[in-house]
Amino acid sequence: MIDIQSFSKPYEKQVIELIVSIQAKEFGVSITAEDQPDLNDIENYYQKNAGNFWVALDDNKVVGTIALVDIGNQQGALRKMFVKEGFRGKPLLIGQQLMDTLQKSCKNNSIKEIYLGTVPNYYAAHRFYEKNGFFRVKESNLPNNFEIMKVDTLFYKKVLPKSRFRIAIKSASN
């Protein structure tokens, strides 16, 4: 059974190995752990304000990650979404579980828009984001507080739906 939980320090080495391995070996993105100082300071970079960093665990081994940076103005930046090969897709749907966790957290913390950057050759990721309601935006349409990673050239946005339930408050007048 897959367990999704907030990142804690004992998982740091596994998180770094998973992310760098997928970036380099699977997608040929020439980026190292040293190029990503946020990975050595997850608590201070991601786990503040409405942000967080989640790990998907299989028998206490990290098999997936997703993060949200609170960029202010009720906006968040989705970062570090990776699922280990062999754990993607059906029947486990780890990527979807991670995305659902992030979006639930956004709703609970009044984040109304999520932005992300990616590289052109992550085709399956593009389809996944689009299936989850993200649409492409031009770099010029990103909020000023969105940090652009040097390898990212494609950008997506999702506007989270408003709650389907409205609470009507009647005032009692005497």
C-alpha positions in Angstrom: 0.0 0.0 0.0 1.2 3.5 -0.9 1.4 6.0 1.9 1.4 9.8 1.0 2.9 11.9 3.8 4.6 15.2 4.3 8.4 15.2 3.9 10.6 14.6 6.9 14.4 14.7 7.1 15.0 10.9 7.1 13.7 10.8 3.5 16.0 13.5 2.2 18.7 11.2 0.6 16.0 9.1 -1.1 14.2 12.2 -2.4 17.4 13.6 -3.9 18.4 10.3 -5.5 14.9 9.7 -7.0 14.6 13.2 -8.5 18.1 13.5 -9.9 18.0 10.0 -11.3 14.7 10.6 -13.1 15.9 14.0 -14.4 19.2 12.8 -15.7 18.7 9.2 -16.7 15.1 9.2 -18.1 14.8 12.7 -19.5 18.4 13.7 -20.2 18.1 16.9 -18.3 21.6 17.9 -17.3 21.0 19.0 -13.7 22.6 17.9 -10.5 21.6 17.9 -6.9 24.0 20.9 -6.5 22.0 22.8 -9.1 18.9 22.3 -6.9 19.8 23.7 -3.5 16.1 23.5 -2.5 16.5 19.7 -2.2 18.9 20.1 0.7 16.6 22.5 2.5 13.1 21.2 1.9 11.7 22.3 5.2 12.7 25.9 4.8 12.1 26.1 1.0 8.8 24.2 0.7 7.2 23.6 4.1 6.3 27.2 5.0 3.1 29.2 4.8 0.7 27.2 2.6 3.5 25.2 0.9 4.5 21.7 1.5 6.5 18.7 0.1 5.0 15.3 0.0 6.5 11.9 -0.5 4.8 8.7 -1.7 6.2 5.7 0.2 6.1 2.0 -0.6 7.4 0.0 2.3 9.1 3.1 3.7 10.9 3.7 0.3 10.3 7.0 -1.6 8.7 6.2 -4.9 7.2 9.6 -5.7 7.3 13.3 -4.8 5.4 16.5 -5.3 5.8 20.0 -3.8 4.0 23.3 -3.5 5.7 26.6 -3.0 3.4 29.3 -1.6 4.2 32.3 -3.9 1.7 34.6 -2.3 -1.5 36.2 -3.6 -3.3 32.9 -3.1 -1.1 31.3 -5.7 1.2 28.3 -5.6 3.9 26.8 -7.7 3.9 23.0 -8.3 7.4 21.6 -8.1 9.3 18.3 -8.0 6.6 16.0 -9.2 8.3 12.7 -9.9 7.2 9.1 -9.7 9.7 6.2 -9.9 9.6 4.0 -13.0 7.6 0.9 -12.3 5.2 2.8 -10.0 3.6 5.0 -12.6 0.1 4.7 -14.0 -2.3 2.0 -13.1 -3.0 0.2 -10.9 -1.3 2.4 -8.2 -2.1 5.9 -9.6 0.6 7.4 -7.4 0.9 10.5 -9.5 -2.8 11.1 -9.2 -2.7 10.5 -5.4 0.1 13.0 -5.1 -1.7 15.6 -7.3 -4.9 15.0 -5.3 -3.0 15.6 -2.0 -1.5 18.8 -3.3 -4.9 20.1 -4.6 -6.7 19.3 -1.4 -4.0 21.2 0.5 -4.4 24.1 -1.8 -8.1 24.2 -1.2 -7.7 23.9 2.5 -5.2 26.8 2.5 -7.0 29.2 0.1 -4.6 28.7 -2.8 -6.7 29.6 -5.9 -4.2 29.2 -8.7 -1.4 26.7 -9.3 1.4 27.3 -11.8 4.2 25.0 -13.0 7.1 24.9 -15.3 8.4 21.9 -17.2 10.6 20.8 -20.1 9.4 20.0 -23.6 10.3 16.3 -23.5 8.1 15.3 -20.5 5.2 14.3 -22.8 3.5 12.0 -20.4 3.7 14.7 -17.7 2.1 17.3 -20.1 -0.8 14.9 -20.7 -1.1 14.3 -17.0 -1.2 18.0 -16.2 -3.8 18.7 -18.9 -5.9 15.8 -17.7 -5.9 17.4 -14.3 -7.2 20.7 -15.6 -3.9 22.6 -16.2 -3.6 24.6 -19.4 -0.6 26.1 -21.1 0.3 29.7 -20.6 3.0 31.9 -22.0 6.0 32.8 -19.8 4.9 36.4 -20.1 1.6 35.4 -18.4 3.2 34.0 -15.3 2.9 35.9 -12.0 6.0 38.0 -11.1 6.5 35.9 -7.9 6.8 32.6 -9.9 10.4 31.5 -9.9 11.4 30.2 -13.3 13.8 27.2 -13.3 16.5 27.5 -15.9 15.5 24.2 -17.6 11.8 25.0 -17.9 10.4 26.3 -21.1 6.8 25.2 -21.0 4.4 26.6 -18.4 1.0 25.6 -17.1 -1.7 27.1 -14.9 -4.7 25.7 -13.1 -7.5 27.8 -11.5 -9.0 25.8 -8.7 -12.8 25.5 -8.7 -14.7 27.4 -6.1 -16.4 25.4 -3.5 -19.7 23.9 -4.7 -21.3 24.7 -1.4 -22.3 28.2 -0.3 -23.1 29.0 3.3 -26.0 31.4 3.6 -26.0 33.4 6.8 -29.3 35.0 7.7 -29.3 37.9 10.0 -31.9 37.9 12.7 -33.8 41.1 12.9 -36.1 41.9 15.7 
